[in-house]
Amino acid sequence: MQFDFVVEEAARQLRPHVVTEYCLDLATLYNKFYNACPVISCEDENTRENRLAINFAALIAIKNALGVIGIEALEQM
């Protein structure tokens, strides 16, 4: 939800590292979520769908943030 604001602030202040810090913070938070909340093995379908949506949102935000700073995101590792 903060992506647009972060990019605007980084551009306004001429501080591109703000986007890099946002990307690192988001990746750290996502990693904590992923380790704490099973997605595929979640038995409740509604919870699983919500967690998949969070995964997709994090993927898009990180990919966009990397794109802003000129880094192409890998499709898979």
WOJOSUL-V891539 format. One record per backbone hydrogen bond with DSSP energy under -1.0 kcal/mol. NH is the residue of the N-H (numbers start at 1). CO is the residue of the C=O. E is the energy in kcal/mol with one decimal. If there is no record, write none. Layout:
nh:NH co:CO e:E
nh:NH co:CO e:E
//
This chain:
nh:6 co:2 e:-2.8
nh:7 co:3 e:-2.5
nh:8 co:4 e:-2.5
nh:9 co:5 e:-2.7
nh:10 co:6 e:-2.6
nh:11 co:7 e:-2.3
nh:12 co:8 e:-2.8
nh:13 co:9 e:-2.5
nh:15 co:10 e:-2.6
nh:18 co:15 e:-2.0
nh:19 co:16 e:-1.1
nh:20 co:16 e:-1.2
nh:21 co:17 e:-2.6
nh:22 co:18 e:-2.1
nh:23 co:19 e:-2.5
nh:24 co:20 e:-2.3
nh:25 co:21 e:-2.8
nh:26 co:22 e:-2.9
nh:27 co:23 e:-2.4
nh:28 co:24 e:-2.2
nh:29 co:25 e:-2.5
nh:30 co:26 e:-2.8
nh:31 co:27 e:-2.3
nh:32 co:28 e:-1.9
nh:33 co:29 e:-2.4
nh:34 co:30 e:-3.2
nh:35 co:31 e:-2.1
nh:36 co:32 e:-1.8
nh:37 co:33 e:-2.5
nh:42 co:39 e:-1.1
nh:48 co:44 e:-2.6
nh:49 co:45 e:-2.5
nh:50 co:46 e:-2.2
nh:51 co:47 e:-2.5
nh:52 co:48 e:-2.4
nh:53 co:49 e:-1.9
nh:54 co:50 e:-1.9
nh:55 co:51 e:-2.3
nh:56 co:52 e:-2.5
nh:57 co:53 e:-2.5
nh:58 co:54 e:-2.5
nh:59 co:55 e:-2.4
nh:60 co:56 e:-2.5
nh:61 co:57 e:-2.5
nh:62 co:58 e:-2.7
nh:63 co:59 e:-2.6
nh:64 co:60 e:-2.7
nh:65 co:61 e:-2.4
nh:66 co:62 e:-2.6
nh:67 co:63 e:-2.1
nh:68 co:64 e:-2.1
nh:69 co:65 e:-1.3
nh:70 co:67 e:-1.3
nh:71 co:66 e:-3.1
//
